[in-house]
């Protein structure tokens, strides 16, 4: 059974930081590209950042320079460091795992709220 479990969300003031974590199980983690997506109320789910199984990263323009994605293949973990948070970063953040064979898995999401 594949599970992606996110943690680390919460309420933070503008300019603050959070570190999101995603624990993966039930997959051969090192064979999967991993990503973080977010969905704000009333909006579609959008890409935040991805990291390939080889470690190459890609970011949405809106988060470049402030967010950093990383992975630890030994621990089956992927992380998203969020710095310089803004109210418009408020959303549910989802972990994603996908591979070249069309396998595509999602976590349940973790809420990030940026407000003073």
C-alpha positions as CSV (number, residue, x, y, z in Angstrom):
1,X,0.0,0.0,0.0
2,X,1.4,3.3,-1.1
3,X,1.4,6.1,1.4
4,X,2.6,9.7,1.2
5,X,2.2,11.4,4.6
6,X,2.9,15.2,4.8
7,X,3.7,17.1,7.9
8,X,5.0,20.4,9.0
9,X,2.2,22.8,8.0
10,X,0.8,25.4,10.3
11,X,0.1,29.1,10.9
12,X,3.0,31.4,10.3
13,X,3.4,35.2,10.1
14,X,4.4,36.9,6.8
15,X,8.1,36.6,6.3
16,X,8.3,33.5,8.4
17,X,9.5,30.0,7.5
18,X,8.2,26.4,7.6
19,X,9.7,23.1,6.6
20,X,7.3,20.6,5.1
21,X,8.1,16.9,5.1
22,X,6.7,14.0,3.2
23,X,7.3,10.4,4.3
24,X,6.8,7.8,1.5
25,X,6.2,4.1,1.9
26,X,5.1,1.3,-0.3
27,X,7.2,2.5,-3.3
28,X,10.8,2.2,-4.3
29,X,11.4,5.8,-3.5
30,X,14.6,6.2,-5.4
31,X,12.8,5.3,-8.7
32,X,10.3,8.1,-8.3
33,X,10.3,11.8,-9.1
34,X,8.9,13.7,-6.2
35,X,7.0,17.0,-6.1
36,X,5.1,19.5,-4.0
37,X,1.9,21.0,-5.3
38,X,-0.5,23.4,-3.6
39,X,-4.2,24.3,-3.8
40,X,-5.6,27.5,-2.5
41,X,-9.3,27.9,-1.7
42,X,-11.3,28.1,-4.9
43,X,-8.3,27.4,-7.1
44,X,-6.8,24.5,-9.0
45,X,-3.9,22.5,-7.7
46,X,-0.6,23.9,-9.0
47,X,3.0,22.9,-9.1
48,X,5.3,24.3,-6.5
49,X,8.5,22.3,-7.0
50,X,9.8,19.0,-8.2
51,X,12.9,16.9,-7.7
52,X,13.8,14.1,-10.0
53,X,15.2,10.8,-8.9
54,X,18.5,12.1,-10.0
55,X,18.2,15.2,-7.9
56,X,17.4,17.8,-10.5
57,X,15.0,20.5,-9.3
58,X,12.4,22.7,-10.8
59,X,10.3,25.5,-9.2
60,X,7.3,27.6,-10.0
61,X,8.3,31.1,-10.8
62,X,6.3,32.4,-7.8
63,X,8.5,30.5,-5.3
64,X,12.0,30.6,-6.9
65,X,14.5,31.9,-4.5
66,X,12.3,31.4,-1.4
67,X,11.4,27.7,-1.5
68,X,13.8,24.7,-1.6
69,X,13.0,21.1,-2.4
70,X,15.2,18.3,-1.3
71,X,15.1,14.6,-0.8
72,X,16.7,11.9,1.3
73,X,16.6,8.6,-0.5
74,X,17.9,6.7,2.5
75,X,14.9,7.9,4.6
76,X,12.3,7.9,1.8
77,X,11.7,11.5,2.6
78,X,11.1,14.7,0.5
79,X,11.2,18.1,2.0
80,X,10.1,21.6,1.1
81,X,11.7,24.5,2.9
82,X,9.5,27.6,2.7
83,X,11.2,30.9,3.5
84,X,9.9,34.5,3.1
85,X,6.3,33.3,3.3
86,X,3.6,35.6,2.0
87,X,-0.2,35.5,2.5
88,X,-0.6,34.3,-1.1
89,X,1.4,31.2,-0.2
90,X,-1.6,30.1,1.9
91,X,-2.8,26.8,0.6
92,X,-3.0,23.1,1.2
93,X,0.4,21.6,0.2
94,X,0.4,18.1,-1.4
95,X,3.2,15.7,-1.8
96,X,3.4,13.8,-5.2
97,X,5.3,10.8,-6.4
98,X,5.4,9.7,-10.0
99,X,7.5,7.5,-12.3
100,X,7.9,6.9,-16.0
101,X,5.5,3.9,-15.9
102,X,2.5,6.2,-15.2
103,X,2.4,5.5,-11.4
104,X,1.2,8.7,-9.7
105,X,0.5,9.1,-6.0
106,X,-0.7,11.9,-3.8
107,X,-0.6,12.6,-0.1
108,X,-3.5,13.9,1.9
109,X,-2.1,17.4,2.2
110,X,-0.9,19.8,4.9
111,X,-2.4,23.2,5.5
112,X,-0.1,26.3,5.4
113,X,-1.6,29.5,6.5
114,X,0.3,32.8,6.3
115,X,-1.3,35.5,8.3
116,X,-0.6,38.2,10.8
